[in-house]
Amino acid sequence: MTGGGEEVTTGRYPVLDVREASDVWSMLSLTVPGVEHRYETGPDRRRTAWMVHSDGSWARAVGRWTDPPTVHQGGPRRLWTELERTRNRLNTEGGLPVYGARVRIAPDGALTLSRGSWSVTVA
């Protein structure tokens, strides 16, 4: 993941270590399951985050401290875009629906979590 990517943009939010933000990680794990995360802090407060998925999707974001990052993405899905959608929901609504969600377990063992208009099924 060192190439330029199919899409290069400027992110809305500073680079985040998703694994250290349990609310964001929980929500993202349900909406885009199977994403692996890596995070590194380098010289001059430079932060880099990588996201990869087995379907070939990937994202790399690099930024200094609280500056908006440069984001490179490739593959069939835009993983950083999904992360920013989750962060925007958190900032707009003050919380994520994964917390306080109702759980329904189907006879086949599938879980459906729901809260308000949001729902996700985990098979």
C-alpha positions in Angstrom: 0.0 0.0 0.0 2.6 2.5 -0.9 1.2 3.4 -4.3 -0.9 6.4 -5.2 -4.2 4.6 -5.2 -7.2 5.0 -7.5 -8.5 8.0 -5.6 -6.5 10.6 -3.7 -8.4 13.1 -1.5 -8.1 15.2 1.6 -9.8 13.7 4.6 -12.2 15.6 6.8 -10.9 14.4 10.2 -7.4 13.9 11.6 -5.8 10.5 11.3 -7.2 8.2 14.0 -5.9 4.9 15.5 -9.2 3.1 15.0 -8.2 0.3 17.4 -8.0 2.8 20.2 -11.4 4.4 19.5 -13.7 1.5 20.6 -16.9 3.2 19.6 -15.7 3.9 16.1 -14.0 0.5 15.8 -17.2 -1.3 17.0 -19.4 0.5 14.5 -17.0 0.1 11.6 -16.5 -3.6 12.4 -20.3 -4.1 11.9 -20.8 -1.9 8.9 -17.6 -3.0 7.1 -16.6 -6.3 8.6 -13.1 -7.8 8.0 -11.1 -4.6 7.8 -7.7 -4.7 9.4 -6.1 -1.6 10.8 -2.5 -0.4 11.3 -1.4 2.9 12.8 1.9 4.6 13.2 3.2 7.9 14.6 6.4 9.2 13.1 8.6 12.2 13.2 7.1 15.7 13.4 3.8 14.3 14.8 3.1 12.7 11.4 0.4 10.0 11.7 -0.3 7.3 9.2 -3.2 4.9 9.2 -3.8 1.9 6.9 -6.9 0.0 6.4 -7.0 -3.2 4.3 -9.7 -5.8 3.4 -9.4 -9.2 1.8 -11.6 -8.0 -1.1 -8.7 -5.9 -2.2 -9.9 -2.6 -0.8 -7.4 -0.5 1.0 -6.8 3.0 2.3 -3.8 5.0 3.6 -4.1 8.3 5.3 -1.2 10.5 6.3 -1.4 13.8 8.2 0.4 15.8 10.8 -1.2 16.0 14.3 -4.7 17.5 13.8 -4.3 18.5 10.1 -6.6 17.0 7.6 -4.8 14.0 6.0 -4.0 13.1 2.5 -6.0 9.9 1.8 -5.2 7.3 -0.9 -7.7 4.6 -1.6 -8.0 1.7 -3.9 -10.0 -1.5 -4.6 -13.7 -2.0 -4.8 -14.7 -0.1 -1.7 -13.6 3.2 -0.2 -12.6 2.2 3.4 -11.6 5.7 4.5 -14.8 7.1 3.2 -16.7 4.5 5.4 -14.6 5.5 8.4 -15.3 9.2 7.9 -19.0 8.4 7.5 -18.9 6.7 10.9 -17.0 9.6 12.5 -19.3 12.1 11.0 -22.3 10.3 12.5 -20.6 10.2 15.9 -19.9 14.0 15.8 -23.3 14.9 14.4 -25.4 12.7 16.7 -23.1 12.5 19.7 -23.0 8.8 19.7 -23.2 5.7 17.5 -26.3 3.4 17.3 -24.2 0.3 18.1 -24.4 1.3 21.7 -27.8 0.8 23.1 -28.9 -1.3 20.1 -31.5 -4.1 20.5 -30.4 -7.6 19.5 -32.6 -10.2 17.9 -31.3 -13.7 17.4 -32.8 -15.6 14.5 -33.3 -19.4 14.7 -30.3 -19.8 12.3 -28.1 -17.9 14.8 -27.9 -14.7 12.8 -27.8 -11.5 15.0 -29.7 -8.4 14.0 -28.7 -5.3 15.9 -31.0 -2.2 15.6 -31.5 1.2 17.0 -33.8 3.8 15.5 -33.5 3.5 11.7 -30.1 1.8 11.8 -29.8 -2.0 11.7 -27.2 -4.6 10.7 -27.3 -8.3 10.5 -24.4 -10.5 11.4 -24.7 -14.0 10.0 
